[in-house]
Amino acid sequence: MDLTHIDSLFQSLTHTDSLDRMFYLQHIVGAQANVLVSAHYAPTTSTYDDHLSKEAVYSAIRSIITVYPELSLIGIPQPLAKTGHHTLFLAALHEIDLGTCVEFLDDEAPMARPEVIERLHNHWDWADDELNPRKPWWRVVILGRQEVIFIFHHLICDGRFGYIFHRQFLAAINSFNEQKRPCSRIIKIDPERVKLSREMEEFWNGSTSPLRFIHVLFMFLLLRLFFGRRLLFTSLPKPKSNAKSVIAKAGPEHRTKTRIATLRITASRMRRILAACREHNTTFTPLLIVIILCTLACDYYPKAKIGISNCAIDMRSLYPAGMETKESGKFLQHSSGTSKFTWLDRYRRVFHPRSSDNAHSKAGSKITNVDVDGAWELVRGYRVSIKKAFEGDNLVIPFRAANAVSDDLESTLSSSFPALGLHLNNSIQVSNLGAFSTGDQGGRWKIDDVSFSASAVNGNISYNIAFNVASVEGGDTVICASYEDGILAKEMVSGILEAALEKLEAIL
């Protein structure tokens, strides 16, 4: 498809950055399906109807697209001068047809149960069909007219925007007038509102020397060379390979299948945890990472020497002031991460190790001889490492260095994907959206529960378990652990979550 033809179907072609290309490739080759943020909508009083009307839903989504026309963006591969090679552009749809991206499942229970999340993750929405010029790279599924699930291609937005989506949705349904005439299901997009400001485009698409990027990879290469057999998750079966074409959609044999295990921390327990975090001058995210590493080191991999962990972070705070305006387009995808490798003996000393020296032992033994002060010292140390990632150009330089490597999709697939594996294999990822807060909006509806989940990424290029965390302010906290089917057992992942909660209680 040439650019002239594309202009008749889409608008506002722009260049992509390294993250755009990575997320596009992960989906097209079958490495990762999607991300979702779910919210349960409940009436504020028993006198109100407990079912969202279809018109209220359509009207709310229309209002969100009006504020965020960037939801019309999709990725379009284009041929380069080099035969058989392509680059990626972002293009905006002329129109969005809500009939292509909104689904009501009235017979389903209004709950984001693990099996529901699995099913949605394993439906490859933008790989099964031919390109539809009115179908965006996201969709909304409504279960039982109360559970609203926003599912999206990671190229388009991130989990934090999922919170923004639901905040806007809640405000829209609370201001919806039932007497209003039905709105059109077709939404036209103004291309000028999708275009980035020159400053924003230069900030995200700019590049610098790839030496910083190469330096990080070299450090991980040395780590694997000397400690390869003493890392976490070393005895797992090899994942399936991903597809090799950057334009032909991956078949089922190459698509990563996601499994989900969940843990719900009650509001009362979470209040105790957060109070303890404040008392020890830290926060929940580093606490969770440290406790999971302790669990893996003590209960499942007693002979491992080094643990690799990745903490997802939000890069919105890195923008220079005034870069985004009401008139210009906005980036809805700002996720990045900071990696850390730690000596696991320090983590084992916090908890008395189990009597069994076999890997993958079952959780549930009584925890004894807990070094509470040592545990909180590890947590504070991890928090410092996260904060350092935001100092100076620590996040921007690696990102721009990756921009300088190649904008060639084929080269990215053949060289950068193995580099991702070098960086992320044998590790865990924790992504915490924090507490969802809406303030006192009034109105008929409130959100009383949220969930956040990212589908598993092919284990050849990524971490082994992702722990995705979300909560409503004052409500329960839900951890969705995603992992690759056939690689880890559900009993093991559920056991890690349960044992981590036991250890968390032990240091409180």
Number of C-alpha atoms within 10 A of each C-alpha: 9 9 13 8 9 15 15 10 16 22 22 19 20 16 14 18 23 24 19 18 24 18 19 24 25 25 26 24 26 25 28 27 30 27 23 24 26 25 29 22 23 21 18 16 12 9 8 11 13 17 14 19 14 15 18 21 22 18 21 23 21 22 18 18 17 16 12 17 25 25 23 29 24 23 21 21 19 17 16 14 7 8 7 8 16 20 20 25 19 22 24 28 25 20 19 24 17 20 13 16 17 18 16 15 13 13 9 13 14 18 21 21 13 17 12 15 27 20 13 20 26 19 13 19 20 21 17 12 9 8 11 13 18 21 19 25 21 24 19 21 18 24 21 18 23 21 25 26 27 22 26 25 23 26 24 24 22 22 28 22 17 23 24 15 18 26 18 18 21 23 18 19 24 17 16 17 12 11 6 10 8 12 12 11 16 14 19 16 20 18 19 13 19 23 22 21 17 10 12 21 19 11 15 18 15 17 20 17 15 17 15 17 20 16 12 12 16 15 13 17 16 11 16 17 10 9 13 16 15 17 23 26 24 13 12 13 11 10 16 16 17 23 21 17 14 22 16 11 20 21 14 12 12 18 25 29 24 23 26 29 23 21 16 15 17 13 16 11 13 18 15 12 20 15 16 17 20 11 10 14 12 21 18 19 21 23 21 19 23 24 25 24 25 27 27 24 27 27 26 24 25 23 17 22 18 22 24 22 24 22 20 20 20 18 15 13 9 14 13 11 7 8 15 16 11 8 12 15 20 20 19 20 19 19 17 16 17 18 17 13 14 14 13 23 17 15 23 20 16 23 23 14 18 17 8 13 14 13 17 18 16 15 20 11 11 10 15 13 11 15 17 13 12 16 23 22 14 18 24 20 14 20 20 13 14 21 10 13 16 17 11 10 11 13 18 22 19 21 23 22 20 24 23 19 20 17 19 18 26 19 15 20 20 11 13 19 18 15 21 16 16 20 23 22 22 25 23 23 24 23 25 22 21 16 17 22 13 17 8 7 12 11 15 20 22 21 21 18 22 27 25 29 29 28 26 29 26 27 25 21 22 24 25 24 22 27 27 22 25 26 26 20 17 15 18 21 23 22 25 25 27 27 28 23 16 16 17 16 13 16 12 16 19 17 21 24 22 17 23 22 18 18 20 17 13 16 18 12
